[in-house]
Amino acid sequence: MKKNLFLLLALFCSLSLFAQDNQKEEDNSKFGMEFSAKLGYGTLVQPDMVDLHGTVNSGNFLFTYQLPGGASLSTGIGLMEFQTNGVSAGENYSLDQRYLRIPLYIDFTLALFEEQLDNKLQAYAGGGLYANTLLTEKIQTLDGTHKNKNQGWNAGFGFEVGMKFKVANDFIFGIGFESQSDFSSMKKNEVKRKLERISTVNFSLGFKF
């Protein structure tokens, strides 16, 4: 996922150069796409076990639709990786989980310094729900590696705030903070689990059709 962040920043630099030659025309398109990379941490919660704190790397591919009044809807798919270390029965282990997420968010934007910056700087805030499934899980110990697949579905909610900068009429670069938490547990083979207190720094690149 860290490679996604470097790729996103490289795209941003390229688009900044492109924007210098871009004509300043109004774009009335309401549809768009957004790519994002997220870095942070979260907590894995399982009954009768110690909570595990670990790192989170995530990326989203979203379709967006502009609503009246500065609001927008977004949905698509996201991939998230959760990594941590723990101790069980006196034995150390490492845990690597890969999740697939389907978010549905609504965001509200507000232009800042409209006259001075020609409406290019915006603040945003929003939130929504997501469906979540654990695609793969790898538990590694000194004795070997154990893998699980398709460990069930659950749902959660999230909230985000940040800033967006209009690089060109059709391209927007954003940076922000997001907090997410599962409000239900996924369950399979009598094992229940959920992720709570997920906090990330988000870098995004959006464009209109």
N, C-alpha and C positions, 0 to 999 in steps of 0.2 A: 504493500500500500504506500510505502514511502516513495517508491518510484513514481506513483501517481501524482504525488505532490510536486516533485521536480518537473514532471511533464507538464503539469498545470502551470507552473511558474514560467516554463519555457514558452508555452503557448501565449501566456499573458504578454511576455516581452515581444513576441512576434506580432501580436495584434496591436500593441502600442505603436510599432513602426508603421503598420498598415493604416492605423487611424489618422496619421498625419496627412495622408492623401485622400482620406475618405470625405466625400461631400456631405455637407450638413443639410440633410433632408429629413423631413418628418416621416417617421415610420409608424403606420397605423396597425401593424400586425399585432395580433393578440396572442399568437402561439409562439412558443419558444422551447429551447432545451437548455439544460444546465448540468454541468459536470462539477463534482465537488470531491475534495480529499479532506479527511478528518483525522486528527491525531489527538489522543487523550488517554483517559483511564476509566475503569469501571469496576464493579464489584459483582462477583458471582455468588448467588445465594442458593443454598441447598439445605433442606431440612436435616436436622441432626448432624450438621457439619459446620466447621468454622467458615465464615465468609472469606472469600479469596479476592484480594485486590490485584488487579492486573492492568496491562496496557491495552489500548484499543486503537486499531488502524482501520479506517473505513473509507469507502468511496461510493458515490451515488451517481446514477444516470437518470435524470428526471425530465419529464415533459411539463411545461408550464403553460398556464392560460391566464391572461390579464383580465381582471374584473374591474368594474367601475370603482372610482373612489380610491385608487391606489392599492387595491388588494389583488392578490394573485393566488391561484391554486396550482399545486404541483404534485405529481405522482410519478412513479417509475419503479426502479429496482435499485437496491443497494447491497453491497457485500461488506461484511464486517469481520475482522479478526480479533479475537480476545486471547491474550497470552498471559500466563501466570505460573508461579511455582508454589508447591505445597508439600505438606508432610502427612503421610497416612501410615499408621501402624509403625511409626519410627523410620519410615523409608521416604526419602525425598523423591519428588516427581515433578515433571513439567507438563503443563496442560496447554494445548493449542486448539482453539475452537474457531470454526468458520460458519458464519451466519448469512442467510439470505433475508433481506428485508424489503417490504413493500410499503412505502410511506404514502400518506395522504395529508398534505400540509396546506395551510392558508397563511399567507404573509401579508403584512401591510407596510408600505413604504412611505417615507416622508422626505421631500427634497430639502436639502440644507444649503443655505447661502445661494439661493436661486439666481439672483442677479450677478453676484460676484463670480460664481463658478458655472454659470450658464446651465443650471439644473443638472450638473454632472455628478454631484455627490448626494447620496441618499442614505438615510438610516432606515433599517427594517427591523421588524419584530413579528413573530408569529409562532404557530404551533400546530399540532395535529396528532394523528394516530398512525401506528404502523403495525403490520402483521410481520411475524418473525419466526424463522425456522432454523434449527441447528443442522446444517448440512453435514459437517464432518467434525469429529472430535478425536484428537490424538493425545494419549497419555503415555509419557515416556519415563521409564525407571531404569535402574541399573540392570535389571533382569530382562528388559525387553520393551516393546512398544505395543500398546493396545489401541485399536481404532474402532470407532463407532460411526454410523451413518444414519441420517434421517431420524433425528431424535425428537421429533414432534414440533408442534406449532404453539405460539402464544401471541399476545398482543401487548402494546405499550403506548406511551404517549411521550411527546417531546415539546420543548420550547426553545426558541432560538432568537438571538439579537445580533446585530452587526451593522456594517457599513458596506455600501456598494458604490463603485466608481464607474461611470460610463466612459469606457475607453473609446468607443465610437457609437454611432447611432444604433448599431445592432449588437454590440458586444459590451458586456458588463462584467467587471471583476469584483469579487466580494471577499470579505474576511469577517468572521464572526465567532460567536460562542454558542454552543448548544448543550442542553441538558436533556437526557432521556432516561426512562425507567420502565421496565416491564411491569404491568399491573396484574398479570396472570402468569402462572407457571406452565411450562411445557412438561409433558409427562410421557415417558415411554419405559417399558420394562420396570415399572415401579420406581423409577428415578424421576424426581421432580427438580426443576432448576429454573432460575430466571436471573436476568442481569438488572442490577439497580445502580442508581447514581452514576450513570454514564455521562462524563463531561468531556467535551472535545473542542478544539480550535478548528474552525472550518475555513477552507479556501475554496472559492467557487469561480467558475467561469460560465457565463450564460450568454446566449445569443437568440435573436428572433428569426423566425422563418422569413 
